[in-house]
Every structure is written in structure tokens, then in C-alpha cells.
Amino acid sequence: MDLNSASTVVLQVLTQATSQDTAVLKPAEEQLKQWETQPGFYSVLLNIFTNHTLDINVRWLAVLYFKNGIDRYWRRVAPHALSEEEKSTLRAGLITNFNEPVNQIATQIAVLIAKVARLDCPRQWPELIPTLIESVKVQDDLRQHRALLTFYHVTKTLASKRLAADRKLFYDLASGIYNFACSLWNHHTDTFLQHVSSGSEAAVLSSLERTLLSLKVLRKLTVNGFVEPHKNMEVMGFLHGIFDRLKQFLECSRNIGTDNVCRDRLEKTIILFTKVLLDFLDQHPFSFTPLIQRSLEFSVSYVFTEVGEGVTFERFIVQCMNLIKMIVKNYAYKPSKNFEDSSPETLEAHKIKMAFFTYPTLTEICRRLVSHYFLLTEEELTMWEEDPEGFTVEETGGDSWKYSLRPCTEVLFIDIFHEYNQTLTPVLLEMMQTLQGPTNVEDMNALLIKDAVYNAVGLAAYELFDSVDFDQWFKNQLLPELQVIHNRYKPLRRRVIWLIGQWISVKFKSDLRPMLYEAICNLLQDQDLVVRIETATTLKLTVDDFEFRTDQFLPYLETMFTLLFQLLQQVTECDTKMHVLHVLSCVIERVNIQIRPYVGCLVQYLPLLWKQSEEHNMLRCAILTTLIHLVQGLGADSKNLYPFLLPVIQLSTDVSQPPHVYLLEDGLELWLVTLENSPCVTPELLRIFQNMSPLLELSSENLRTCFKIINGYIFLSSTEFLQTYAVGLCQSFCELLKEITTEGQVQVLKVVENALKVNPVLGPQMFQPILPCVFRGIIEGERYPVVMSTYLGVMGRVLLQNTSFFSSLLNEMAHKFNQEMDQLLGNMIEMWVDRMDNITQPERRKLSALALLSLLPSDNSVIQDKF
């Protein structure tokens, strides 16, 4: 491709490829696809995206095509690989100018340079790193920033390589440039700190951007660039210096507004400091040992004392808590039970931890976690009032919740309490003691403190097993609190029922369960939706528990089921409906047939819910689970559900329908339990078997369930089923047997055996194409005992139940083997008797014995001789 003549043409086609008109766009994309393998095409693209006078969209597209081409054609072994000459020219062109004015295009160029570096640096591209180092030193702001951006992406990419030779190259690179990277970072950091006190917002933002990029480079070099980083003074110097820098940056936040770009960048930089420490601790726990004391002092002071007031923000607090948690939980710092077996490094780290976590420190952390971080905030209480379902979803682990402060504080509390439970148990028990008796409903702060302490007692349930007489506490304190119906008491009603759920499987006397069921019935009628949803959760934990007794539960079943159904109708969020459905499913599963008198309302409502949930496949999965338990509970009466049930099974198991990706597993399970509980096969139930052939072609992990379903049809209605579907089923089986595992072969043959057993006339005719394979397997002495046993089971059925068919099969096989029938029969009997010990199931051994004995009345000399 001649550069001069081609540039105009390529530019024109790229312009067409940015069009919104598909008639113009599609031919242009086709043309570009054809050019991808043309020599010189990428040189033309380079000229286009580095020409700043052209349209931004065209340049953007040129960069993307270039970047995609690296993945496909840059490697030497790739089909249509670029020539070494062109690659050399392109490498030189890519690092000539770091002056891209558009941020998004600059980022894409940096990424594509990094992609080339991954394949070619340093061997084919030794000049890349020196060029980048020189370029980040220039005074021109734009060039410096773009070079630094590229430097970061190259470092990030090279750090991600995992082969030993690549790791060695990166270690060499890191040791060579670490000093420069440190000085670069310090320079930009000092510049930023100067600008904060005297410069303009633009200058602050510009210097902060460079500080952030240079810190990103250092993070990759520090974490991935050294085998034993603790032996490198520069690395440890940088890490020790992070704490002072963090303090400086946190103080800067006082001088920067709370709502601007600078603030956002500043917080990102502060978080990046903490990520360096967390990554280093994760990758090099023993190299981190000298930093344990400083990390704990810094984190605890900012999170659990007044030092952090006015400068900390939520994500920073989360990161500090993660740092404390990782040090507390780190297995590298935990000595063996026999101290002498522990390494000196482990003992040193453990000693530092123990020296830091003194009684006063642990007490202060525990009290602050409970009395400060566990308190429901004004924002949460407002959300409770305005959007109770949204509040519940977040509290039970919604997507945004897992990145917020509350779960982090609770996990840290659990980990510290587990590690230092002997120290902290008396502290928590003392907090409990001060809260005995009712709380004044006018004192909202006291109610929230009690809520927080109860939260802690629930989280530490397993640790407090021997220290709390929960049964007495339940009767004397918790049960009366559930009966306080004042609106302001609802946080405590909700917390108490949650707390009971946490203790159910830990320590809760069986005799108290009726009292709890009574309380649950009352709370499911509470005015507050959040309390009712939490009560439903505790009910699920209660019926799921191994000490659950149906006889205790039955007197409350009707009331609870009715109230749960009302709750299901009232809630509107998809997640909440799923949650309530899971509770209903759990109740139905545990009481089984006892549910029959009460399910009428649910049976009528589920079709409407299914229709409403068309866009929510996970909710439909919950409906399928409920239907599975419902069918099992209703037994033969589930036939009344068929008008709704069978179309649901049809849709869920139809691989041509997009929802099957989500619904298939539960849909097959529902299909199976429907068959297992069906008194007979209806025409509609028979019709949905049309879905089976494509399912067998999938050869997925659901095959076992598919075979069970096929067996279900055979046992329920063998004649009608075999006449309708056996030909297609036999074809599917023949295909499956070519590629399936040994276990799969056995499953297929068991289906055939069941068909022969249930219908000795139709069975052999319908599965005739498979029987020669079985016969051959016996004659040739199949080496897998389980498969051989199944072969003999299939052939035993034919021989015992359909002698005429066996004779015709023997005749057919004699022709195939080019042997006399008597000789072939003799060989088969010999092999059968020889492999009798392969048959381990008594029923099948009996079948073989009867099948062979059925030959005795014959006057055939071969048979007489063999006997």
C-alpha cells in the first residue's frame, strides 16, 4: 500500500465509517476489514491519527483500528503478520511526538504503545524506555504529561507479564529506573504542594495529575519489580515516606473545595497511596514487616481518634480499615500452635502485632466501631422512611453496599473480635449490661446506641457462645422489646429479630421456638415494611436450621404463609420479591405436603408474577425454585397447575429462547419433579419433550437431569412416548455415544435398558440401531467394567423378554462378523460368563442369570455344550 496514494483513500473510508447512516457505515467497515492485512495499512493509520488537523472522530477510529491490529497481526507467528521492516518504522513513529492534544486519543495511543511494548520491549525496542525517561523530563507541560501517561501504561503492561523470563526482564528494568521514578514522583509531589498554597486551580490540577501518574508508575515498580524488596533501600525509603506524604495530602484537603475536579483527583491520589501499601502487604507480607507498626499507628489514629476529623473521607476510612484487617488476618503473621515450629519472620511480625494491640487500643477500637461506625446515620434513616425496600436491599448486600463503609466496619469488627476475643468479650458484655431493660422512645440516640450494640452481639454470636445465656436474654429482654410498637422503636424491633436470626443456629433452645413463631407472626403484621422483610429473613433461618421441628411450626403455618404472601404482593422491587419468594420456598420445602390447604392464593398469584417478571430473569429463577417446592408439596394435585406450569417449563428449557441461559437448570429440575409427581402423561406434558433433542446436543452439565426426565417419560407412558419420540431420541443417543464420557455412555444405556424393561415389545424395535453396538461390546470384551455390566443388562433384557428379536439380532450380527450364528452365540455366552463378576448389582446379576437360563430349553448343541 503506497503511503501517499493510500492516505487519501483510507481517510475517506474512515470518514465514512464514522457515519451514523448504516448504508454508508457497513461498506466502509467491510473495506477497512479487507485492508487490515495489507502491508502499509498501519503506517497510513499512524499518519492519520498523528495529524491533529483531521476530524477527532476519524483519528479516534484510526487509533482503534491500529490498536486492534496489534492484537491480531503484530506477533511474528500470526497469520498475515506485519513485516519486521514495517514494525520497525511504526515503533519509531509512535514515540516521535508526545503532543496529542485530545485526552481520550492520548490515552488510546499510550495503551497501544504499551501493547507493542508487551511484545517487543526490551529486545526489539530497546529505545522505548530511554525515550520515555527523556520525554518526562521536558519542560513542555503537554509533552511531559503524554510521556508520563505512556510511561505508566508501559510499566503497567510489563508488570503484568508472568513468565519467568519476562519477570526477570521486569526486575532488571525496575532496578534500573526505580531511582529515577522516585525522584520524578517527589518532584511532582513537591510542585503540587507548593501550588496548593500559592498557585491557581489550573496549576494545582496539572501538577496533581502528574503526581498521580508518577505514583501509578511507582506502585507497579514497587509491588512487581523486586523479588526481595525489603533489601532495597530505595523501595523501603519510598514506602516509609508514604505516611508523611499521606498526612500532607490529607491536610491539603482542607484547602481544596469539596466539589470540584481537584478534590476528586486529590482523593484518588490519597486512595492510591493506600493501594500501594495494601498491594505490597498482599504480595510481600514479610517485606512489609518493618511497616506493620507504622501502618497500624497511622490507620488507627485517623480512623479511631480525633486526628482524622475534618480530613478523612469514606473511601479512605475503608482503605485504612482494610489495611488493619489484612494485618490482623494475615496468615504469614500467625505462629504455629507450637511456637518453635514458626519461622523467625512470622514470630517477628507477630511480636509487633501483639505489642501494638494492647488492651487499651483494642478496647478503644471496639468501642469506636460499635458506638460510632455501627450507628445508623441520618442518611440511612431517611432512606428507611422514603425507600424502605431500597434500604433493605442495601442492608442485605446490594451492589453499592459492598463498596461502602458499613460492611467494611462489620467485617473488621468480626475479624478483630475473632482474633482477640478473650480481651474483647468482657468489653462487649459490659456494653450489653448497661443496656438492660426498655429504652426511652423519646431518646433517639439511646435507641441507636442499643441498635449498634445488638448488631455487635449478633456479629460476634459464635465468639460469645459460652458468655451469653441467650435463652434467658431472649425471654427476659428481647421478647419484650419486640412488643414495643412505638414508631421510633422500629429500628430496635428490626435489629432484635435480626439478632435472633444470627443466634438461631448458635444457641437457641428448641422449647422456645413456639414463642419465637408467635413473635414472628406479630412482626409480619408490623406497620413497618423493613421490619417485616427482616422478620421474613429470620423465619427462613429458623426453618432452615437443623433443629427445626415441623410439629412445633404447624400451628403457625397458615398465619405465616398468609402474611408472607401478603408481603410478596406488597413489595415492588425485584430483589425483595426474590427474597420473599425464597422464604416461601423454604417454608414449603420444610412442611412438604402439609402446605396443601394454604397454597391456593400463591398458585393464583404466580402466573401474574411470572408475566410481570419478563425482564427479570433472576426473579423468574426464584419463581421456578418456588414451583419446584410447590409441586413436591402438592404431589399428584400439581396436575391442576399444568395450564401455567407446562408453558413455564417449555420456555425455560427451550434453547432457542434467550432466557434459557438463566432458566435452564431450574427449568429442568421443575420438569423432572413435575414428571415425578404426575399421575399420568397428558398430551401437553408429552408435547414439551420436543425441547429435549436440542438439550442433548448441548452435552452440558445438565445431561444427567435430562436422562432422568427421559426415564420419567418411559416409566409413566412408555408406549405413547416411544411411538412419538423414540426415533429422534435414538438418533440423539447414537450421536452422543460417539463423543460422551464413560459415565455418559452408562447413562444412555440405562435409558435404553429401562425402555426394554418397561416395554419389551416396542423397546427393542425403537432402539434397534443401538443394540448392534451393545452386542459388539460384549463380544469384544468391553474393558470398562461399568460399561460391560450395562451392556449385559441391556442384552439380558432383550434375551429374556423378546427371544424372537434376539434371534434376528444374532442373525444380523453373524452377517456383520462373517461367522456362523451358533459360533457367535457360543462366543457371546463365553464372554458373558467370563465377565459375570463385572456385575455388582444383585438385580442385574439375577437378570443375567435368568437370561442365560432362558436358553436352557433349547436343543442347540452349542448351548448344551457351553452349559
N, C-alpha and C positions, 0 to 999 in steps of 0.2 A: 504494500500500500504506500504509494508516493505521498509524502507528508504534505507538500504544497497543494497538490490537486485534490487530495483526500480531505483535507481540513474543512474546506467549504461544504463538501457533500455531507460529511459526518455532522458538522454543525447544523446543517439544515434538517437532517433526520432527528438529531437530538431535540431541536426546537419543536418538531412535530410530535416527539414522544412526550413533551410536557403539556400537550393539548388536552383539554377536557372532552373533546369530541372523539368517541371511540373509533369512528370511521377513519380519522387521521392517526390516532394513537396506535391502534393494533398493527397496521402495516409498518409503522416506524419501529415498533418493538421487534417485529419479525426481522426487519433489516438489520437492526443492531445485533440481534442474536446470531445472524449469519456472519457478521463481521468479527464476532468475538474471537474467532480462531485465525483471523487474517494477520499476517506479520505487519507490524507497523501501526495497528489499530490503537494500541495502548499509548504509543508515542503521540498520536493525534489527540487522544483524550487528555494526556498530560498538558499539551499545548493549549487545549480549550479551557480546562479548569484553572490553569495558572494565568489566564488572560482576564484581568479584572474589569475590562471594559464590556465583557459579554454579560448577557442576562443571568441573574443569580440562579434561577431555576435550571437553566441549561447547564451551568457549571456544576451545580449540585448533582444533576443526573450523571454528568461525565465522571465525577468523583465516585459515585456509587458503582457505575459500570467498571471503573478501574479497580475498585476495592473487591468486587465480586470476581473479577478476572484473576486476582492474586490467588484466591482460594482454589480456582479451577485450573489455572494454566501456568502457575509460577514454578511449581516443583518440576525437576528435570524428568521425572518418570511419568508425569501427567500426559494424557493424550492431547495432541496439539499444543505441547508445551512451548512457551516463548523461547526464542533463541538466546544464547548467552550474551550475544552482542547487544540485542535489544534490551535485555535486562540490565546490562551494564550502563547503557545510555539512560534508561529510566531511573536507576538508582542515583545517578549523578544529577539528573534533572530534579528529582524530588527534594534534594537538600540544598539546592542553589539559592532559593529565596524563601525566608520565613517571614513573608509580609502579607499573608492573606487577610484582607480587611473584614471578612464576614465570619463571625464566631462559629456558626454551625459548620461551614465548609472547612474552616481551620481545624475543627475537631475531627472531621472525617479524614482530612489529609494526615493528621497526626496518627489516627488509627491505622490507615493503610500503610504508612511508613513503618509502624510497629509490626504489621503483618509481614511485610517484606523482611524486617529485621529478624523476626522469629525463624525465618527460613535461611537467611543469608548472613546474619551477623554472628560472630565477627569474621568468619573465614572469607566469604565473598565480598564483604562490605566493611573492611577494617576502618574506613574513614568516617563511618557514621557517628560513633561516639565522640571522637575528637572534634568533628564539625559541630555537633550539638553543644559541647562544652564551650567552644569558642563563641558560638552564637548566643549563649545565655549570658555572656559577659558584655555584649554590646550595649551602648547607651540608648539606642533607639527603643522606645517602650514597646512598640508593636512587635518588632523582630524578636526582642527579648522574650516577650510573653509567648509568642508562637513557638519559639525554640524550646522554651521551658515546658510548654504543653506537649510537644513532641517527645521531649526527654522523658516526661512522666509516662506516656503511653508505651514508649520503647522499653523502659525499665519494668513496667508492669507486665508486659508481654514476656520478656525474657525471664522474669522471676517465676512465671507460671509453668515453665518447662520442667519436666520431671525425670527425664532420662539422666543417668549418672554422668555421662559426658557433658550434657547441657548444664547440669547443676555445677559441674567443675568450672565450666566457662563463666557461669554467672558469679561464682565465688571469686574468680580471678578479676572479673570486671568490678565487682563490689569493692574489693580491697584496693583496686587501682583508683577508683573515683570517689570513695567514701569521704575522704578528707575534703575534696572539692565540694561535694554535695552538702556537707555540714557547714562549710564557710558560706556557701551560697544561701542556705536557709537562714543562717544567723544574720547575714547581710540584709536580706529582705525583711526579716522579723524586726531588726533594729530600725530599718527605714519606716516600717509600718508604725512602730511605737512612737517614733518622732512625729509622724504625720498626724497621729491621733491627737496629740497635744497641741499641734500648731497648724496642720495642713488643712486643705479643703477636702470636702467629701470625696471628690473625684480622685485626689491623690491617695486618700486613705483606702479607697476601694481598689485602686490599681496596685498599691503595694501589698494589700491583703491578699489579692488574687495570686500574686507571685509567691507570697509566703505559703499559701495553701498548696500550690503546685509543687514547690520545692519540698514541703513536708510530705507530700504524697510520694515523691521520689525516695526520700529518706526512709519512709515506712517500708517500702518494698526492699530496699537495700539492707535495712536493719534486721528485718524479720527473715528474709530469704537468702541473704548474701553471705552468711558465715556459718561454719559448722559448729564452732565453739565461740560464740560472740562475747562471752564473759572474759575471754583472753585478749580482746581488742580494746585498748584504752579509749579510742575514739568513739566506739559504739557505746561503751558504758558511760562515757562522759556525756554523750548526747542524751541517753536515757535518764541519767540522773538530773540533767538540766531541764528535762520536760516539766518537772514540778514547779520550778521557778517561773518558767515561761507560762505555764498554765495560770499561775497566780496573776502574772502581768496581764494576760489576755482577759481573765475574769474581771480584773479591775477596770480594764478598758470598756467593758460593757456598761459601766456607769456613765461613760461619756458619749456613748452611741445610742441613738434613739431606738425605741423598741419596735418600730415598724418601718424598716427600710432595708435596702439591699445589703448595706454594710453590716447591719445586725445579723442578717441571715448568713452572710459569709463568715462573720466572726464566730457565730455558734457552730458552723460547720468545721471551722479550724479547731475550736476547743474540743469538739467531738473527735476529730481526727487524732489529736494528742492522746485521748483515752484509748482510741482504737490501736494506736502503736503499742501502748502498754498491754492491752488485752491480747493482741496478736502475739506479742513477744512472749507473754506468760504462757499462752497456749502452745507455741512451737518450741520454746526453750525454757521449761519450768525451772531447771537447775541454774541456768544462766541468770534467771530472774531473781534468784535468792537474795542477792545484795539489795534488790529493790523492794522486797516484801515490806520491811519496816516503814520505808518512806511512803509506799503506796497506801498502806493501811492508815498511817497517820494523816496523810493528805485527804483520803476519801472520807474517813470518819469525821474529820474536823469540818469538812464542807457539807456533809450530809446530816450529821447528828449533833452539831453545835451551832452557835450563833455566827460562826465565821462565814458561813455561806449565805447569810441573809442579804438580800438585795443584789446578789451577783449570780447565784445559781439559777438554772432553768431545768425544766422537767427531764429533757433527754440527757443532760449532763449528770443529773442525780441518778438516773437509770444506769448510766455507764459506770459511775462510781460504785453503785451497789453491785453491779456485775463483777467489778474488779475485786471487791471484798468477797463476794460469793465464790469466785474462781480460786481465790487463795485459800479460803476455808475448806472448799471441797476437793482441792487438787490432790489426786492420789499420790503424786510424786512426793508430797509433803507429809504423807501419813506413814508412820513407822509400823513395822510388823508387830504382831502381838508379842513376839519375843524381840525385845529391843536390839539384842545383839545381832539379829539377822538383818537389820536395816542398814542401808548404805550411809556413809558419813554425810553425804549431800542431803539425804532425807532427814537425818537427825538434826542437821544444822538448820534447815528450813523449819522443821517442827519446833525447834527451840525458840526461833524468832517469833513464830506464831503464838506460842504459849506465853512468851514474855509480853506480847502486845495485848492479848485478850485476857486481861486481868478481870477480877470480879467487878470493880467499878466501871470499867469500859463496857463489859458485856451487859451489865445492868442498865447503863445509860442507853446503849443501842436498843436493847429490848424495850425499854420504856418509851423511847422516842418512836420506834417503829409502831408500837401499839397506839400511843396517845397522840401522835402527830400524823403519821403516814396512813394509819388504818382508818382515820376518821372520814366519814362521808363528807365530801366537800359541798359547798353551796351549789356548785355547778351540777354535781350528781343528784342532789336533792331536787333541783329544778327540773332536770331531765326525768326523774322519777315521776314528778307531777305532770309534766307536759307530754312525755312519751314513755309510758311505763313499759311497753314491750321493747322499745329500743334500749331502755335501761337494763332490762333483763338479759337481752342478747349480749350487750357489752359485758355485764357482770359474769355471764357464763362462758365468756371467751370468744366474743366476736372478733373479726379481723383487726379492727383498730385497737381493741383492748390489749392485744398481746404486745403492742409496742408502747403501751402507756405505763404509768408509774405504779398503779395498784398491783398488777400481777407480779411485778418485779419485787416490790416490798414484801409481798406474801411469800414468794419463793425464798428470798433472803432470810426472812424470819424462820421458815421451816428448816432451812439448811443450818443456820446458826443454832437454833433450838436443838436440832438433832445432834450437832457436834458437841454442844456444851450444855446438855440437858440437866446434868446434875447441878450446875450453877444456876441455870435459868428457871428450873421448875419452881423453886421457892418464891422467886420474883413474881412469876405469873400467878401462883396460888395466892400470894398476898394481894395482888391486884383484884383477884376474884373475891377475896374475903371482904374487901372494902365496898363491894357492890351488892351485898346480900339484901334481900327484901325488895319491895317495889320502889320505883323511881318516880319522882315528881314529874307529871306530864308537862308542867309549865317550864321545866328546866331542860331545854333542848340540848344544851352542851352535855349535861349529865347523861341524857339518853344516848347521845352519840358516843360518849366515852364507853358506856356499857356495851354498845353495839361493837365497838372496836375490841374490847377485852373478850367478848364472846367469840368474835372472829378468831382471835389468837387461840382461844381454848379449843375451837373446832379444828384449826390447822394443826395444832400440836396434840391431837387426840391420842395417837399411838404412843407418844412420849409420856403422856400423863396417865396412862392406863393404871398404874399402881398408886397414883397420888390423888385421884379424884373418885369419890364414891358417886358415880354418875346416876345410879338408880335413885339414890336419896335426893340428889340435886334436882333430878327430873321431877320427882313428886313434890318436893317442898318449894322449889324456886322457879323452875322453868315452866311447869304446867300452869301455875297461877299467872305467870306473865303472858302466856298465850291467851288468857281470858280477859286481858285488859283491852277494851275495844275502842279506846280513845284514838282519834285520828293521828295524833302526834306519836302514839306508841307503835305505829305500824312498822318503823324500821326495826324495832325490837321484836315484834311478832315474827317478822320475816327472818331476822337473824336467829331467833331461838329455834324455829322449825328447821332452818338450815343446819344449825349446830347439832340438833338431834340426828339429822341425816348423817353427819360426819361421825357420830358416835355409835350408830346402829350396829355396824359390823365390828366395833371395837369392844364395847361393853354396854350391853343393854339387856336386862333380864326379860326372858320370854313372857313372864306373867304380866309385865307392864304394857305389853303390846295393845291389848284392848283399850287401855286408857289413851294410848297414842292414837289409835284409829278413831276414837271419839273426838280427839283434838283435831285430827286431820279433817274429819267430816265438817267440823265447825269452821275451820280455816278455809276450806274450799268454798265456803259461802261468804268469805270476808268481803268487805266493801272494796278493798284494795286489790287491784289486778296483780301487782308484783308479789304480794303475799300469797295469793292463790297459785301463781306459777311456781313459786319456791316450794309451796306445800306439795304440789304435784311431783316435784323432783324428789322430795324426801319420801313420798309414797313409793316412788319407783325403787329407791334404795332399800326401802323396808321390805317390799315384796321380792326384791332380788336377793335378799340376804338368805344364807343357808339355814338360818333358824326360823324362817317363815313357816307358819302353820296355817293351812287352809281353813281348818275348823274355827280358829280364832278370828279369821278375816271375814268369813261368810256373812255374819250378821250385819256387816257394814258394806257389803259388796254393792247392793242395789243403790244405796245413797251415794257412795263414792263414784260408781260408774255414771250415774245420772249427772252428778256435779262435774265430773271430768268432761263429759260430753258437752255440757253447757259451756265449759271453759273453752273447749275446742271450737265451738261455734262463735264465741265472743272474740277470741284473738284474731288478729288480721295479718300479722307478719308471718311470712313463710317459715322462718326459723322457729317461731313459737308454736305454730301449728304442728311442725315436725316433732318438736319436743313433747307436746301433749299427746300426740299420736303414739310416740314411743312408750309413754307411761301407760296409755290404754292397752297397747300391745302386750306390755309386760304383765299387766293385771290379767288379761285374757289368757296368756300363756300359763300363768301360775294356777288359775282356778279351773282352767280347761272346760269340761262340759257343764260346770256349774254356772257358766256365763249365759247359757242359752236363754233364760227368761228375760234378760236385760238388754240384749243387743239390737232389738228392733229399731230403735232410734238411730243407732250408729249405722246399721245396714242401709237405712233410708238416706242418711246424710252423705255417705262415702261417694256415691255416684256424682253428686253435686260438687264435692270437694275435688274429685278426680278431674272433672270438667274445668273447674276454676284453676287448677294447677298445671294447665297445659304448658306454660312457660317455665315451670319449676320442677325439673326432673328429680332433684333430691327430695322434694316433698312427695312426689309420686313414688319414690323408693320407700318412703315411710308408710305410704298407703299400702303398698304391696306387702310390707312386713306385717302390718295390721291385718290384712286379708289372710295372710298365711296362718296367723294365730286364730283368726276368726273361723276359718274353715276347719282347723283342727278342733276347735271348741264346739262347733256346730255338728261335726260328723256328717252323717248322711243328709241332715237337714240343709247342708250347704248347697244342695241342688236348687233350692229356692233362689240362691244368689246368681245362678248361671246367666240370666239376661245381662247382668253387669259384669260378672266375674270373667266370662269367656272372652268378651271383646278386650278386656284389660290384658288377659294372658296373650291373646292374639297380637295386640300391639307391642307388648313388652318383649316378645320372642321373635318378632319379625325383623330379620337382619336388614331388610330393605328400608326400614323406617329409622330415621336418625336417632330417636330416643332409645333404641335398643342398647346403645353404648352404655347408658346409665342403668337401664331397667332389666337387662337380660338375666343377670344372675338371680335377682329376686323373682323375676317373672317365671323362670324355670322352676324355682322352688315352689312357687304358688301353683304352677301347672301340676307338679308332682303331688302335692298334698291334696289338690282337687281330685286327682285320679284315685289317690289312696282312700279318700272319703266318699267316693262316688258309688252309689248303689248299682249303677249301670252306665253304659256309654250312650249318651244321647247323640243324635246326628250332628248337633252343633259342637259337641266335645270332640267328636270324631273328625270334624272338618278342620279344626285348628292344627291337626297333625301335619297339614300341608307345610307348616313352618319348619318341620324337622329336618328335611333334606339339606337346606342351606346351613342349618346349625351343625350338622355332621361334617359338612365341608369345611367349616371353620376350624375343626380339630382343636378347639380351645380347652381350657381347664374345666369347662362345663360339660365335657363329654360324659363324665360319669353320671351326672344328673340326667342327661339325655337318654342314656341306656336304661336308667331306672324308669323314665317316663315310657319308653318303648315297652318295657316289661309290663308296666301297668296296663297298657292297652291290650297286650297279649292275654294277660290273666282276666281282664274284665270282659273282653268281647273278641275272642281270637278269630272266629270265622269271619265276621264282618270286617274286622280290622285287616286281617291278612288278605282278604279278597280285594280290599280297596288300596292298600298301601304296600303289600309285600314286594311287588316287582321293583318299585322305586327304592324301597328300603334295601333290598338285596343288592341293587346296583351300588348304592352308597356304601354298603358293607364291603363289597368287593374292592372298591377304591380305597377304603380305609385300611383294609388288611395289607395293602401294598406298602404303606408308609407308617403304620402305627406301631407303638411300642409293644413289648410282650404282654404287659398288663392290659393294654388296649385290645389286643387280639383276644385275650381271655374274656374280656367284657363283651365283645361282639359275639363270640361263640356261645356265651351263656345265654344271650338273647335268642340265638338260633335253637339252642337246647330247650329253652322254655317253650318256644313255639312248637317244637316237636312233641314236647311233653303234654302240652295243653291240647294240641290239635294234631294227632298222629297221621291224619289223612292229608289235610291241607299243608301242614308244616313242611314235610319233605318236598312236596311239589314246589312250594313257593320259594324255598331256599335251596333248590336243587343246584344252582350254579356254585354254591359254596361247598357242597358236600364232596366233590372230587378232590378239592384242596385238603379237606379233612382226611379223606381216605389215603391220599398220598402221604400226608404227615404221619399217619400210623404206620404204613408200610415202610417208610424210610427212617422210622425211629426218631421222631422229633426229639431234639436234645434237651429242651426246657421241660422239666417235669410237670410244671403247672399247665403248660400248653398241651402237653401229651395227655394229661389227665382230662382236660376239657375235650380234646379230640375223641377220646374213648367214651366220654359221656354222651357226646352228640351221636356217635356211631352206635352206641348201645341203645339209644332211644329208637333209631331207625330199625335196627335189627330186631328189637324186642316188640315194637309196636306196629311195624309195617314191613312184613317179610317180603312181600312182592316188590316193594320199592327197593329194598336192599338187594334183591336178586338182579333187578335191572341196573342198579348202580354198579354191582360187582361185574356184570357183563360189560358195561361201558368202560370200566377201569381195566378189565382184561384186554380190551382192544387197545387202550392207550399204552399199556405196559407191554403189549405184544406177548401175553402169556395165556396159558390155559386158565379158565375160571377156577378149577379145583386147586391148581398150583398157587394162584394168587390168594385164594381163601385160606389155604394152609399157611402161607407166609404171614397173613394177617393174624390168624389165630396164635401163631408162634410169638409174634411181636406183642400181641395183646397180653398173653400170659406172662411174657418176659417183663413187661412194663406195669404189671398189676400193682407193684409196690409204689409206683408214682402216685397212685390214687390214695389220698389221705382221708377224704371224707367218707364216712361209713355209708351214707346214702348212695354215693356214686360207686363204691366198691360192690354194694349189693346189686346195683343196676348192671354193672359189668358181669357179675356172676350170673344173674338171671338171663342176660343177653346171650352169653356163651352157652348156658344150659338149654336155651331155646333151640339150639342147633342139634341137641342130642337125638330127638326122634328121627332125624334124617338118616337114611341108609347110605349116605355118601361115604365112600371108603376113606377119603382124606379126613373127614370129620371124625370118623370112628378111630382112625389111626392116631390123630392128634390127641383125642381124649384118652 
